[in-house]
Amino acid sequence: MKIYEGLADFPPLRYAVVTSGTFDGGHLGHQKILLRLKDIALKKNGETVLITFWPHPRMVVNSEKKTLRLLSTFEEKVSLLEKFGVDHLVIIPFTEAFSQLSSQEFIQTVLVDQIHTQCLVIGYDHKFGKNREGSFEYLKTHAADFGFEVEEISREDVDDSGVSSTKIRKALEQGDVKTAARYLGRPYELDGKVVKGQQLGRSIGFPTANIQVESEFKLLPKDGVYAVMVVLEQDQYRAMLNIGNRPTVQGNEKTVEAHLLGFEGDLYGKQLQVLFIDFIREQQDFGSLEALRQQLILDKNNVNLLL
């Protein structure tokens, strides 16, 4: 997959099959679009193009820069798009000026003049242009004028509910990682490097890997204890993971700490991938390290049952 920062160096393609959007999370609805994109490209001997934006438009238009948390880091998004066979990823800087483009200006300047779109594939609720005024109906009406075909992908349902990034964020904020996984088509993922902590877990027989999440915009699920799978290089380990400020030891900073079952060795500096499987319990203040140790034994038993 070729990645372009802006449109200046984007090459002419014989037949460009295009979609656009933030694709945060790469959920089942997004995957449905990507599969259709690839299917059309194969039939037309064309190439697939995904146009995305940074910062996330809501951080600019709705002033959510300090509050919005995302399901995917850039690296996670790239990995998913490569798996689905996207040929070209175009990242357009989303600025105040860009947000003022009308739907017609966006279509003409980006899709027609620079991408030379032959077929545009969009999701059922996709809107574009200033105030999200552009719609599938508008595109369908004017497709001949712009010189490309347009196709709308129907809503992807899970449990009779439409899949969306917003619904997945809400589920994670409630600790409901199982619902998030159903919408994503895979467990929610968190990546980070192991850094030194206070090593209190080691003193009670539960050494933990203190994971430093590298993206400030990455959404952390609700504080609490989770059953997770941890990927370390080529190996996977069952693990119990805590998100929170560790009230039992008067912690004042939020940490992400994982105890890997059956692992022995040094994890400092290692890159870990965490896959959330289930929520075990709320964060609690146990009053003493011994009470915490007893609870961790129960948590470990729960992880063994769940995984």
N, C-alpha and C positions, 0 to 999 in steps of 0.2 A: 504494500500500500504506500502510495506517495502522499506526502503531507505538504501542504502549502500554507504559508503564513500570509494571508491575503491573496489577491487575485492577479497581482502583477506578473507572476511567472507561470500562470496556468496555461498549459499548451492547448492548441486546438485538437479536438478529438473527432474521430469519424462519426460516432454516434454516442452522444452523452445521455445516459439515463440518470436522472438527478432526483435527489430528495434534499430537504433542508429541515433543520430543527436543532434543538440542544441535545436530544437523545440522552438525557441524563438518566443513568441507570441501565440503559439498554434492555428494558423490560420486554415482556412478551408482545406488547403492541409494537414496539420498535422493531423487534425481530421479525414480525410479520411483514413490515415494510421492507426491511433489508432483504428478506428472501424473495419478495416480489421484484425488487430492484434487480437482483442478480438474475432472476428468471428471464426478465425482459432483455437484459443485456446479452444473455446467452443466445436468445432467439434472434436478436438483431445484430449479433456480432459487434456489440458496442462495449462501452466501459461505464462502470458505475461511479457516480460522484455524490459525495455527501457534503453538504454545506452546513457548517455549524458556527457557533458564535462564542466569543469570549470578550469580556465577562458575560455571564449568564444575563440575558435581557432583563430579568426581574431585578437584578442588582443595579441596573441603570434606570429603567423606566419606573420601577416601584421603590427605588431607594432602599433595597434590601441587602446592600453590600455587607453590612455588619451582622445581619441576622440569618440570611438564607444559607442553608447547608445543603450540599449536593451529594447525590448517591454515588457519583463516579468521579474519580480523579481523572486527569487527562490521560494518564498512562493506562488506567483501567478501561477507559473508553476506546482508546486506540487498540488495545488487545482484543476487545469484543468485536470491533469493526473489522479487524483483520480476519478473525475467525469466520465472519460472515461474507468474506470475499469482496469487501469494498476496495475499489481500485484507487480512488482519489479522495482524500480528505482535505477540504478547504476550510481554514479557520479565518473567519472575518472578524476584525475588531469591532465590538459592539459599543459604539459611542453615542453620545447625545445626538450628534449630527446624523449618524446612521439611523437612529431610531425615528428620525423625522421623515425618512423616505416614505412616500406613499406606496401602496401596493403596486401601482402601475410603474413607478420609478424603480422599485426593487426588481420587478420582472424584467423590465427593459434593460437596465444597466447591469444587473448581475446575471440573471438567467439567460437572457438573449445575447447581449453584446459581449459578455466576457466568458460565460460558460458554453454558449452556443447549444443550449438544451434542445434535445430532440424529443425526449419523453420525461415528464415530471410526475413523480409518485409522491402522494402526500397522505397523511393520516386523516381519519374522518373528521377530526375537530381542529385541524391545523389552520391557523390564521397567520397573516404576515402583513408587513407594511405598518405605517403609522396607525396607532390605536387598534392594531390587529384588524384592520378594515378589509383586508383581502381574504377571500374564502374560496372553497372549491367551486361554488356556483359562479363566482366572478371569473375564475380561471377557465371553467368549461365554456362560458359564454364567449370569452375572448381568445381562446386557444388558437383559433385559425389566424387571428390577427398577429399573434406572437410567433406563430410558426412551429409550435410543438404540440404533441399529444399530452393529455393529462389524465391521470388515473387516481381515484380515491380508494384508500384501503379501509375496509369496514372496521368497526370497533372490535377489539379483542376482549372477550369476557372471561372472567374467572369467578366462579360461584355467582353467576348472573350479575356481576359488577364489572363495569368498564375499568380496564387497567390504566393507571396513570402514575406519573412520577410523584405527584402530590399525595396520592393515596398511599404510596409506598413510604414516603417520608413520615406521614402521620402514623402508620403502623409501627415504624421503627421508634418513633418518639414515645410510643406506648409500650415498647418492649416486645411487640408482636412480630418477632422475626420469622415465624412460620408463615404468616400471611404475606409478609414482604417476599419471602422465597417463592411462594406460589405465583405472585405477580411478576417476579423477576425471571422465573423459570430456572432459578439456581439460588443457592444460599447468598445472603448479603455478604459482601467482602470488605475487609479492612486490611490495609497493608502498612507496615512500619518497621523501623529498625529497633533492635533491642539495645536499650541504654541502661546505665547503672541507676539503681534506685536505692532505697534504704536497707534492702536485704532483710527486712523483718520476716518475710515469709520463710526464708531459710531457717530462721531461729526456731520456728515451730513445725518444721518438717514439711513445709509446702513452699519450696523455692519458686519464685515467679519471674517471668520475663516481663520487664517493664517496657512496653511497646510505645515508641514515639511515632505518632501519626504525623506524616510529613506534610499533609495538605491542611491548611487552616480552614478550608471550606468543606472538608469531608464531614458528613453527618455521622455522629456517634449515636448508637441506639441509647435508649433510656438507661440511666444508672441502674446497676444491679449485677447479678451473677448469671452467666450464660454457659450452656453447653456448646462447645465449638470444636471444629476441626482446625488444626494448625498445620500449614504446609511449610516445611523447612527444606529448601532445595528440592530433592526428589522424593522426600518422605512426608507422610502424614501422621499426625498424632492426635489422639483424643485429648481434649483439654477443658479446663474450667477457667472462665475468664471473668474478671471483675472490672466494671466501669464505675468510677465514683471517686470520692475524696477520702475514703478509708476512715470513717468516723471513729472506729475503735482505737486507732492510734493518732487521733486528732489531726488527721490530714487536712490541708487547706487548699490543695490543688487536685484537679481531676486527673486521674491516671487510668491507664488501660494495662492490666496485668494478667498474664496467662500462666497457669500451672499446667505443664505438659505431662500427661500421664505416661509413665514408662520411659521418659527421656532422662538420660544422664549425660552431662557434658556442659560445656561453656557456650552460652548463646550470645554473649556480648558482641555487638556489631553485626549480628546476623539479621537478614531481612526475613520477616515472617509474613505469611498471608493467613488471615483469620477468616474462617467461614462460619457464620452464625447459624446454629441448628435449632436451639430452643432456649427459652427463658426459664431460669431455675427459681430465682427468688429476688425480692427487693433488697437493696442495700440496707444494712442494719448496724447499729452500734451495740456490740456485745459486751462492752464494759471491761473486758480483760482479754489478753492474748490466749489464755487457756480456753475461754468460752468460744473465741473465734476458731481455735484449732478444732474443737469438737464439731462446730458447724461445718468446717471445711471437710471433715471426714464424711459427713452426711452429703455435702455437695458432691464429693468425689463419687460416692455410691450412686447418686442420681445421674451423674454424667455416664457412669458405666452402664446404667439401665437404659439411658436414652441413646447412647452411641454404641 
